[in-house]
Amino acid sequence: MPRRPPRRPARPAADPPPLRGGWVREEDGWVVRSISGTAATKSYRCPGCDQEIPPATPHVVAWPADEPEGTVERRHWHTRCWQRAKR
């Protein structure tokens, strides 16, 4: 009868992978995260210009700093639209 290989112990949950060339920072009460073109796999509607952000387009995601990970108020913005909206 063939022997089974020994069971591997369960791996602990790993930290999320680092952003690929991106950054996260707080700006005027908002958490802002950059999204690289390779990480952008879906299309979104920019609230600044109401135009589509197509897949593979670098952009930013912003949510209120007091909201954990921005699950409700998280919005994807064109980088230029976000910069304009901050003024």
Buried (B, 14 or more C-beta within 10 A) or exposed (E): EEEEEEEEEEEEEEEEEEEEEBEEEEEEEBBBBBBBEEBBEEEBEBBBBEEEBEEEBBBBBBBEBEEEEBEEEBBBBBBEBBEEBEE
